[in-house]
Every structure is written in structure tokens, then in C-alpha cells.
Amino acid sequence: MAHSWPSETAFTRRVLDVEDRICKACGRRLHVCAHRERRLFTLQGPWQLVLKLRHCPEATCVGHGQTVSPEAETTISMPWWSMGWDVFAWIGHRRLARHWSVPQIRGELRDSLGIDLSEDAIEKNIRRYQTMLAARHQDPELLRAAYANSSAVFLTIDGLQPEKGHETLYVVRELGQKRVWFAEPLLSSSEEEIRRLFVRAREMAAALNQNVSCWMSDKQEAFVKGIAAEFPGVPHRYCQNHFLRDVAQPVLEQDSHAKVRMRSKVRGLRAIEREALPQRRQDQERASEVAATGGGQVSSQPLPSPPAAEVVLEYCAAVRGILNDDQGGPLHPPGIRMAEALTDVHQSLQRNLAAKKGGLPRTNWPV
């Protein structure tokens, strides 16, 4: 569907003509037979292209019925696109290099560049960009140039499952040049299917005149057998990330049990909040009345301490955030961080209670 442009849009008009204006069949000069207009977004603003279409004027020539379009059109934009190559590359770079979300890309296009595209249009062009990028990585000439000064490669394979129940995407990467050689989704993880991946990797290495010095994987049985069959004698290393994860699994299980026990002891947050919320509303109303009667004058007295209900609610929010923190991994177990953070909260409460500043309405805090 064509883009609907506002009537007040100011376009930059560009006229494009055919460069080679000689008929290849009869040698006569091509005549302009029609004009075609198209509008598109660019980073320099909206453009309106006027394309001069030409054909051979000789009715008996085979080129008479063939219309020739300006060659420069495809250097600005692909046919039927509503954007130029510059906008297309801008979107792809933000998505893949900077990991922007589609709503973030759309907002930046609209606010900073005045380009109003729907999320569906942005997603479609991101898929086009990914397809072009994958095709470029598979270009044999580019691959040969990338490995011209190398004599051996270090390959790794891993399976990625985007969602449970979907096919697994197996990715083969080369670590020396940090390039993805290929990725292929497989419905089955049988040894026969997996072996096809190693056959393809062996053929690519041979085409590039490269020796495979080492493989690295999580050492699934299908990987071990496939590498041994297609790359006899090539070392097969265990992926350090998978190794650490497997070694740390008992630690993470114990850490998970510790978190469950701590959460079972820290209860009653919602009940405390229900008691504190009405008190905070009363404090806010009282503060508004004081401000209204004071006539907006700035007092030279030091600022008062926050109301007790506000302090209680802030403690509740802090504890809830601690209980919901599951990040960290095996090197920084979340259960240990949870215990340390809850200890800090408990000590803070004890200091407030010991200070006897009238602070907290409850002394049976559930930490």
C-alpha cells in the first residue's frame, strides 16, 4: 500500500534521466515516452523523483516496446520502496548494531527526522536488512578476501532455540575473523541431520583453502560424533561458557533453595503497605493545607523529616525489589546478593529504631 503523504509536505524535486540514450538494437537515439513520479523518505527530507522513461522511436525496432528507466533510480532507492537507501541503512544499523527496539526506532525517526513510518513497515525493512546482511556474509569473494592472510580457522557450533517448541537454529561461527559462516534451522537434532552441518563446514573450509585447527561446542553427543566423522584428528574443545554453567549448576540450585527460604521469611509487605498508604494520604493532605495557609512563602527553617508512612513505603519498595532480583548468574549468585541486601535493610531499620526519632510506627518488621 502506497504511503499517504500530508498535503502540506514540502518535497525536494529531483529529475532523473537515462544515461545511455542510444538504442542497443538499431542505434537510434531514445526518445522520452513518459514520466513516472515517486515520493520517498530520505535523511535529507522528503524527495519527489521525476523519472524520464525512454524507448526507441522506430516502430519496427525490437526496442520500441521496451521502456528504459533511469539507472540512477536504484542508487537512491529500490523500486516500490517508500524510503531511500540512507533511511534503510539507518534503521538496520540502529536495530542490529545498537539493539534499538522497533518503537524506539519509530520514535526517533518521527521526532528527530520527521519520518512517520508504522511499526509494521519498520519490521519489514529490518527483515530485508537482515536478509541482505546474511547474503553479504555468504558472498564467496568477500569470504576469500577475509581469509586471504589466514591458513587455519577455529570453528564453533551451537544450537539456539528462540521459543520452546520451535525448530532449533544451529549456528557455525569462525572465531578468528568473528564471522558467522552459516546458520540453519533443523526440525530434528538427530545425528544424521547434525552431520550435514559439519559436511557443509568442511566444504566451506576447503573452498577457502583453510585448515580447521579446532572445533568448540557444548559437546552434545551429535556434535562429538559429527566432528569426529568429518574432521578426524581435529581437536574438539569444550565451550568455557557451557563448562562453567554445568559446573555451577549445583551452586545455582542451592542458591535457588536459599532464595525460597528467604522469601518465605520475608512476608507481610502488602499488609504493611495497606496500613501505610492511608496515613501517607493524610500526611499529603495536611502538607497541602499547610502550604495553602502559608501563602507560598519560603521558610528559613530546615526541611522537616519525611513522614513515617513515606519511610515505611520506601522500605517496602526496597525489599520488594530485592526479592524480585534474579540476575547475577553463577559468578554472582542472586541468593547471596539477596541475603546481603536484606541484611543492609535490617541494619538500617535497627539504626532508625535505636535513634528514637519517632520514625517507624511498627517494630515487628518482617526481616
C-alpha positions as CSV (number, residue, x, y, z in Angstrom):
1,M,0.0,0.0,0.0
2,A,1.3,3.4,-1.0
3,H,2.3,5.9,1.7
4,S,-0.2,8.6,2.3
5,W,1.6,12.0,2.4
6,P,0.1,15.1,4.1
7,S,-0.9,17.8,1.6
8,E,1.5,20.3,3.1
9,T,4.6,18.1,2.7
10,A,7.4,20.1,1.1
11,F,9.3,17.8,-1.3
12,T,12.7,18.2,-2.8
13,R,12.3,17.6,-6.5
14,R,14.9,15.6,-8.4
15,V,14.7,14.8,-12.1
16,L,16.5,11.6,-13.3
17,D,17.1,10.7,-16.9
18,V,18.5,7.7,-18.7
19,E,22.3,7.8,-19.1
20,D,22.7,5.5,-22.1
21,R,20.3,7.1,-24.6
22,I,21.2,5.0,-27.7
23,C,19.1,2.0,-28.7
24,K,21.2,-1.1,-28.5
25,A,19.2,-2.8,-31.3
26,C,19.2,-0.1,-34.0
27,G,21.5,2.6,-32.8
28,R,18.9,5.4,-32.9
29,R,18.5,7.9,-30.1
30,L,15.9,7.0,-27.4
31,H,13.0,9.4,-27.0
32,V,11.1,10.3,-23.9
33,C,7.9,8.4,-23.9
34,A,6.5,9.1,-20.4
35,H,7.3,10.4,-16.9
36,R,7.0,8.5,-13.7
37,E,6.9,10.1,-10.3
38,R,7.6,8.6,-6.9
39,R,7.9,10.0,-3.4
40,L,10.1,8.7,-0.7
41,F,11.7,9.4,2.7
42,T,15.4,10.3,2.9
43,L,17.6,11.6,5.8
44,Q,17.7,15.0,3.9
45,G,13.9,15.2,3.9
46,P,11.1,14.0,1.6
47,W,12.1,13.6,-2.1
48,Q,10.0,13.6,-5.2
49,L,11.7,11.8,-8.0
50,V,10.7,12.5,-11.6
51,L,11.9,9.7,-13.8
52,K,12.1,10.2,-17.6
53,L,11.2,7.0,-19.4
54,R,12.6,6.4,-22.9
55,H,12.1,4.0,-25.7
56,C,13.2,3.6,-29.3
57,P,11.1,5.8,-31.7
58,E,11.4,3.3,-34.6
59,A,8.2,1.3,-34.7
60,T,9.9,-1.6,-36.5
61,C,12.7,-1.9,-33.9
62,V,12.5,-4.6,-31.2
63,G,13.4,-1.9,-28.7
64,H,10.3,0.2,-29.5
65,G,8.1,-1.7,-27.0
66,Q,10.8,-1.7,-24.3
67,T,10.8,1.2,-21.8
68,V,14.1,2.1,-20.3
69,S,14.2,3.7,-16.8
70,P,17.0,5.9,-15.3
71,E,19.8,3.8,-13.9
72,A,20.3,6.2,-11.0
73,E,17.0,5.3,-9.5
74,T,18.3,2.2,-7.9
75,T,21.2,4.1,-6.3
76,I,18.6,6.2,-4.4
77,S,16.0,3.5,-3.6
78,M,14.8,0.1,-4.6
79,P,11.6,0.0,-6.7
80,W,8.3,0.3,-4.8
81,W,10.1,1.3,-1.6
82,S,8.9,4.4,0.3
83,M,12.4,5.2,1.7
84,G,15.9,5.8,0.3
85,W,18.9,3.6,1.0
86,D,20.1,6.1,3.7
87,V,17.0,5.6,5.8
88,F,17.0,1.9,5.2
89,A,20.7,1.7,6.4
90,W,19.9,4.0,9.4
91,I,17.1,1.6,10.5
92,G,19.2,-1.5,10.1
93,H,22.2,-0.1,11.9
94,R,20.1,1.1,14.9
95,R,18.4,-2.3,15.2
96,L,21.4,-4.7,14.7
97,A,24.4,-2.6,15.9
98,R,22.8,-0.6,18.7
99,H,20.0,-3.0,19.5
100,W,17.2,-0.4,19.5
101,S,13.6,-1.6,19.7
102,V,11.1,-1.0,16.9
103,P,9.1,1.5,19.0
104,Q,12.4,3.3,19.8
105,I,13.4,3.4,16.2
106,R,10.0,4.7,15.2
107,G,10.0,7.4,17.8
108,E,13.5,8.7,16.8
109,L,12.5,8.7,13.1
110,R,9.4,10.7,13.9
111,D,10.8,13.1,16.4
112,S,14.3,13.8,15.0
113,L,13.9,13.2,11.3
114,G,10.2,13.8,10.7
115,I,9.8,10.4,9.1
116,D,6.5,8.8,10.1
117,L,6.6,5.0,9.5
118,S,4.4,2.4,11.0
119,E,5.9,-0.4,13.2
120,D,4.9,-2.9,10.5
121,A,6.9,-1.0,7.9
122,I,10.0,-0.8,10.1
123,E,9.8,-4.5,10.9
124,K,9.5,-5.4,7.2
125,N,12.6,-3.3,6.4
126,I,14.5,-4.8,9.3
127,R,13.9,-8.3,7.8
128,R,15.1,-7.0,4.4
129,Y,18.2,-5.6,6.0
130,Q,18.9,-8.9,7.8
131,T,18.4,-10.8,4.5
132,M,20.9,-8.6,2.7
133,L,23.4,-8.7,5.5
134,A,23.2,-12.5,5.6
135,A,23.7,-12.7,1.8
136,R,26.7,-10.4,2.1
137,H,28.3,-12.6,4.7
138,Q,27.8,-15.6,2.4
139,D,29.5,-13.9,-0.6
140,P,32.3,-16.2,-1.6
141,E,34.5,-13.4,-2.9
142,L,34.2,-11.5,0.4
143,L,34.9,-14.7,2.4
144,R,38.0,-15.4,0.4
145,A,39.2,-11.8,0.8
146,A,38.6,-12.0,4.6
147,Y,40.7,-15.2,4.9
148,A,43.4,-14.3,2.4
149,N,46.0,-13.9,5.1
150,S,44.9,-16.9,7.2
151,S,45.9,-20.5,6.9
152,A,43.7,-22.1,9.7
153,V,40.3,-21.4,11.2
154,F,38.8,-22.0,14.6
155,L,35.1,-23.1,14.3
156,T,32.4,-23.3,16.9
157,I,28.8,-24.6,16.7
158,D,25.8,-24.0,19.0
159,G,22.1,-24.5,18.8
160,L,19.7,-21.7,19.6
161,Q,16.0,-22.2,20.3
162,P,14.2,-18.9,20.2
163,E,11.0,-20.3,21.7
164,K,10.0,-23.6,23.2
165,G,8.5,-25.9,20.5
166,H,10.1,-24.1,17.6
167,E,12.9,-25.5,15.5
168,T,16.5,-25.1,16.7
169,L,18.7,-22.7,14.8
170,Y,22.2,-24.1,14.5
171,V,24.9,-21.5,14.0
172,V,28.5,-22.2,12.8
173,R,30.9,-19.3,13.6
174,E,34.6,-18.7,12.9
175,L,36.3,-17.1,15.9
176,G,39.4,-15.7,14.2
177,Q,37.5,-13.3,11.9
178,K,34.4,-13.3,14.2
179,R,32.2,-14.2,11.2
180,V,29.1,-16.4,11.1
181,W,29.7,-18.9,8.4
182,F,26.1,-20.1,8.2
183,A,23.0,-20.8,10.2
184,E,20.4,-23.4,9.5
185,P,17.2,-24.3,11.3
186,L,16.6,-28.0,11.9
187,L,13.4,-29.7,13.0
188,S,15.4,-32.7,14.1
189,S,18.5,-32.9,16.2
190,S,19.4,-36.4,15.0
191,E,23.0,-37.4,14.2
192,E,22.3,-37.5,10.5
193,E,20.8,-34.0,10.4
194,I,23.6,-32.6,12.6
195,R,26.3,-34.2,10.5
196,R,25.1,-32.3,7.4
197,L,26.2,-29.1,9.1
198,F,29.7,-30.4,9.5
199,V,29.8,-31.6,5.9
200,R,28.9,-28.0,4.9
201,A,31.5,-26.5,7.2
202,R,34.2,-28.9,5.7
203,E,33.2,-27.9,2.2
204,M,33.4,-24.2,3.0
205,A,36.8,-24.6,4.7
206,A,38.1,-26.4,1.6
207,A,36.7,-23.7,-0.7
208,L,38.5,-21.1,1.3
209,N,41.7,-23.2,1.3
210,Q,41.7,-23.2,5.1
211,N,42.6,-25.9,7.6
212,V,40.3,-26.3,10.6
213,S,42.6,-26.2,13.6
214,C,40.0,-26.7,16.3
215,W,36.3,-27.1,17.0
216,M,34.5,-25.8,20.1
217,S,31.0,-26.7,21.3
218,D,29.0,-27.8,24.3
219,K,29.9,-31.4,23.3
220,Q,26.5,-32.8,22.7
221,E,26.7,-36.3,21.5
222,A,25.6,-35.4,18.0
223,F,28.4,-32.8,17.8
224,V,31.0,-35.1,19.1
225,K,30.2,-37.8,16.6
226,G,29.8,-35.4,13.7
227,I,33.1,-33.7,14.3
228,A,34.9,-37.0,14.7
229,A,33.5,-38.3,11.4
230,E,34.0,-35.2,9.2
231,F,37.1,-33.8,10.9
232,P,39.2,-36.7,12.1
233,G,42.1,-35.7,14.2
234,V,40.9,-32.1,14.8
235,P,40.8,-31.1,18.5
236,H,37.4,-30.6,19.9
237,R,37.2,-28.2,22.9
238,Y,34.5,-27.8,25.5
239,C,32.9,-24.4,25.4
240,Q,34.1,-22.5,28.5
241,N,30.7,-20.9,29.0
242,H,28.8,-24.2,28.9
243,F,31.5,-25.8,31.1
244,L,31.1,-23.0,33.7
245,R,27.4,-23.3,33.6
246,D,27.4,-27.1,34.1
247,V,30.0,-26.8,37.0
248,A,28.0,-24.0,38.6
249,Q,24.6,-25.9,38.3
250,P,24.8,-27.3,41.9
251,V,25.7,-23.9,43.2
252,L,22.7,-22.3,41.4
253,E,20.4,-25.0,42.7
254,Q,21.5,-24.4,46.3
255,D,21.2,-20.6,45.7
256,S,17.7,-21.1,44.5
257,H,16.7,-23.0,47.6
258,A,18.2,-20.3,49.7
259,K,16.1,-17.6,47.9
260,V,12.9,-19.6,48.5
261,R,13.7,-19.8,52.2
262,M,14.4,-16.1,52.5
263,R,11.2,-15.2,50.6
264,S,9.2,-17.5,53.0
265,K,10.5,-15.5,56.0
266,V,10.1,-12.0,54.5
267,R,6.3,-11.8,54.3
268,G,3.6,-9.2,55.1
269,L,4.8,-6.4,52.8
270,R,1.4,-5.9,51.3
271,A,-0.3,-5.7,54.7
272,I,2.2,-3.1,55.9
273,E,1.6,-1.1,52.7
274,R,-2.2,-1.2,53.3
275,E,-1.6,0.4,56.7
276,A,0.8,3.0,55.5
277,L,-1.0,4.2,52.4
278,P,-4.0,5.9,54.2
279,Q,-1.5,7.6,56.6
280,R,0.5,8.9,53.6
281,R,-2.6,10.3,52.1
282,Q,-3.4,12.1,55.3
283,D,0.1,13.4,55.5
284,Q,0.0,14.7,52.0
285,E,-3.4,16.4,52.6
286,R,-2.1,18.0,55.8
287,A,1.0,19.3,53.9
288,S,-1.1,20.8,51.2
289,E,-3.2,22.6,53.8
290,V,-0.1,24.0,55.5
291,A,1.3,25.1,52.1
292,A,-2.0,26.8,51.3
293,T,-2.3,28.7,54.6
294,G,1.4,29.7,54.4
295,G,0.7,31.8,51.3
296,G,3.5,30.1,49.4
297,Q,6.2,31.9,51.5
298,V,9.6,30.1,51.7
299,S,10.5,29.3,55.2
300,S,14.1,29.6,56.5
301,Q,13.6,26.7,58.8
302,P,15.3,23.4,57.9
303,L,13.2,20.9,55.9
304,P,11.3,18.5,58.1
305,S,12.0,14.8,58.1
306,P,9.7,12.7,55.7
307,P,6.5,11.4,57.3
308,A,6.7,7.9,58.9
309,A,4.3,6.4,56.3
310,E,6.5,7.6,53.4
311,V,9.6,6.0,55.1
312,V,7.7,2.7,55.5
313,L,6.6,2.6,51.9
314,E,10.1,3.3,50.7
315,Y,11.4,0.4,52.8
316,C,8.7,-1.8,51.3
317,A,9.6,-0.9,47.8
318,A,13.3,-1.6,48.5
319,V,12.6,-5.0,50.0
320,R,10.2,-5.9,47.1
321,G,13.0,-5.0,44.6
322,I,15.5,-7.2,46.5
323,L,13.1,-10.2,46.5
324,N,12.5,-9.9,42.7
325,D,16.1,-9.6,41.7
326,D,17.1,-12.9,39.9
327,Q,20.1,-11.6,38.0
328,G,23.8,-12.4,38.5
329,G,24.5,-15.9,37.2
330,P,26.9,-18.4,38.8
331,L,29.7,-15.9,39.5
332,H,27.4,-13.5,41.4
333,P,24.6,-15.8,42.8
334,P,21.4,-13.7,43.3
335,G,20.7,-15.5,46.6
336,I,23.9,-14.2,48.2
337,R,23.2,-10.7,47.0
338,M,19.7,-11.0,48.3
339,A,20.9,-12.0,51.7
340,E,23.4,-9.1,51.8
341,A,20.8,-6.6,50.7
342,L,18.2,-7.8,53.3
343,T,20.9,-7.6,56.0
344,D,21.6,-4.0,55.0
345,V,17.8,-3.2,55.2
346,H,17.6,-4.9,58.6
347,Q,20.6,-2.9,59.9
348,S,19.1,0.3,58.6
349,L,15.8,-0.4,60.4
350,Q,17.6,-1.1,63.6
351,R,19.6,2.2,63.4
352,N,16.3,4.1,62.9
353,L,14.7,2.4,65.8
354,A,17.7,2.9,68.1
355,A,17.8,6.6,67.2
356,K,14.3,7.1,68.7
357,K,13.4,9.8,66.2
358,G,9.8,8.9,66.2
359,G,10.3,7.2,62.9
360,L,8.5,3.9,62.3
361,P,5.0,3.0,63.5
362,R,5.8,-0.7,63.5
363,T,8.5,-2.6,65.4
364,N,7.7,-6.1,64.0
365,W,9.3,-5.5,60.6
366,P,9.4,-8.9,58.9
367,V,13.1,-9.0,58.0
